Amino acid sequence: EVGILAKSYIDQGRLIPDDIMTRLMLSELRGLDRYNWLLDGFPRTVAQAEALDKECQIDTVIDLDVPFETIKCRLTARWIHPASGRVYNLEFSPPNRTAAAHPQGIDDITGEPLVQRDDDKPETVTKRLQAYDAQTKPVLEYYREKGLLKSFSGTETNQIWPHIYAFLQTKLPDVSQKDAATPR
């Protein structure tokens, strides 16, 4: 029920309200206190950060400082095959084939047309980035003041990742490259 409500905000290009997002995240984090974990995209507001701090001991916050134009280009170039979930990016991982009726491409395996998710459409991405900028910059300052923020700048994953990986090795020396690449 909460997930459906959250999706309605995403489909409109809006960020999920703090209370809904915090409830979702904190329920997932309960019971993980004996593990190391990494959150992606949470917290996005100071209220979420404060709620997280009450429940968990945060030791590092990583900021990926990527220009909004780069993010917008990547997201708006993303197309999917809905039945399988295969993801293509027209700039760096395009489908092998296109069709006159589907210039963005067709799925490599089935030949079915690709679609763009509502939250990847240019107007939605622009709204999301503007909301992110307004709400998240204070979170970075919140964690900077606590001495927990580490920023990495760049425009390409292969430029940023080696620096992040080296930094994570100082925090979690037992993590191998294979483990670090495996989402859980």
C-alpha positions in Angstrom: 0.0 0.0 0.0 2.8 2.4 0.9 4.7 1.4 -2.2 1.8 2.2 -4.5 1.4 5.6 -2.8 5.2 6.2 -3.3 4.9 5.3 -7.0 2.2 7.8 -7.6 4.6 10.6 -6.4 7.4 9.3 -8.6 5.2 9.1 -11.7 4.3 12.7 -11.2 8.0 13.7 -11.0 7.7 14.5 -7.3 9.8 13.3 -4.4 8.1 11.0 -2.0 7.0 12.8 1.2 9.4 12.4 4.2 7.0 10.5 6.4 6.3 7.8 3.7 9.9 7.5 2.6 11.2 7.4 6.2 8.7 4.7 7.2 9.7 2.6 4.2 13.4 2.9 4.8 13.5 2.5 8.5 11.4 -0.7 8.3 13.9 -2.1 5.9 16.9 -1.2 8.1 15.6 -2.8 11.2 17.5 -5.9 11.9 20.6 -4.9 9.8 22.5 -3.6 12.8 25.1 -6.3 12.6 25.9 -5.6 8.9 27.6 -2.9 7.0 25.2 -1.3 4.5 25.1 1.4 2.0 22.0 3.5 1.1 21.5 5.0 -2.3 19.3 8.1 -2.5 18.3 8.2 1.2 18.1 10.5 3.1 17.1 13.3 0.7 15.9 15.8 3.3 17.1 17.0 6.6 14.0 15.5 8.3 14.8 12.1 6.8 18.5 12.5 7.9 17.4 13.4 11.5 15.0 10.4 11.6 17.8 8.1 10.3 20.3 9.4 12.9 17.8 8.6 15.7 17.7 4.9 14.5 21.1 4.2 13.1 24.8 5.1 13.7 25.9 6.7 10.4 29.7 6.8 9.9 30.0 8.1 6.3 28.0 9.9 3.7 29.1 9.8 0.1 28.2 12.6 -2.3 28.4 12.0 -6.0 28.8 15.5 -7.4 27.7 15.0 -11.0 26.4 18.0 -13.1 22.6 17.9 -13.5 23.0 18.1 -17.3 24.9 14.8 -17.3 22.3 13.2 -15.1 19.5 14.5 -17.3 21.1 13.2 -20.5 21.7 9.8 -18.9 18.1 9.4 -17.6 16.4 10.7 -20.7 18.4 8.4 -22.9 17.3 5.3 -20.8 14.7 3.0 -22.5 13.4 -0.3 -21.3 11.9 -3.6 -22.5 8.9 -3.7 -20.1 8.3 -7.5 -20.3 11.9 -8.5 -19.3 13.1 -5.3 -17.5 16.2 -5.1 -19.8 17.5 -1.5 -19.7 19.2 0.2 -22.7 20.8 3.6 -22.8 20.8 5.3 -26.2 24.2 6.9 -25.5 26.4 4.1 -24.0 24.4 0.9 -24.2 22.0 1.1 -27.1 19.9 -1.7 -28.5 21.5 -3.4 -31.6 18.5 -2.6 -33.8 16.0 0.1 -34.5 12.9 0.2 -36.6 11.2 3.0 -38.6 8.3 3.0 -36.2 10.7 2.8 -33.2 13.8 5.0 -33.7 14.8 4.6 -30.1 15.2 0.9 -30.7 13.8 -2.5 -30.2 14.7 -5.2 -27.7 17.7 -7.2 -28.8 16.1 -10.5 -27.9 12.4 -10.2 -28.7 12.4 -7.4 -31.3 9.6 -5.7 -29.3 9.6 -1.9 -29.0 11.3 -0.2 -26.1 9.5 2.3 -23.9 10.6 5.1 -21.7 9.4 5.1 -18.1 7.4 8.1 -17.1 10.0 9.1 -14.6 12.7 9.1 -17.3 10.8 11.6 -19.6 12.7 14.9 -19.9 10.0 17.1 -18.2 9.8 14.7 -15.3 13.5 14.4 -14.9 13.9 18.2 -14.9 11.2 18.4 -12.1 12.9 15.7 -10.1 16.3 17.4 -10.4 15.0 20.7 -9.3 13.3 19.2 -6.3 16.4 17.2 -5.5 18.5 20.3 -5.6 16.2 22.3 -3.4 15.7 19.5 -0.8 19.1 17.7 -0.8 21.7 20.4 -0.6 20.8 21.1 3.1 21.3 17.3 3.8 24.9 17.6 2.4 25.5 20.6 4.7 23.9 18.7 7.6 26.4 15.8 7.2 29.3 18.1 6.4 28.8 19.9 9.7 28.9 16.4 11.4 32.2 15.7 9.6 30.7 12.6 7.8 30.5 13.9 4.2 33.0 12.7 1.5 32.4 14.2 -2.0 33.5 12.7 -5.3 33.1 14.7 -8.5 33.0 13.6 -12.1 30.8 12.8 -15.1 31.5 9.1 -15.7 31.3 6.1 -13.5 34.6 4.7 -14.5 36.3 8.0 -13.4 34.5 8.2 -10.1 34.3 4.6 -9.0 38.0 3.9 -8.5 38.2 6.8 -6.0 35.0 5.6 -4.2 36.3 2.0 -4.0 39.6 3.1 -2.6 37.8 5.2 0.0 35.5 2.3 0.9 38.5 0.1 1.4 39.6 2.4 4.2 36.2 2.0 5.8 35.6 -1.7 5.0 39.0 -3.3 4.3 37.5 -6.8 4.0 35.3 -5.9 1.1 36.6 -7.3 -2.2 36.0 -5.8 -5.6 33.5 -8.6 -6.4 31.6 -8.0 -3.1 31.6 -4.2 -3.7 30.0 -4.7 -7.2 27.2 -7.0 -5.8 24.1 -5.1 -4.7 22.2 -6.7 -1.8 
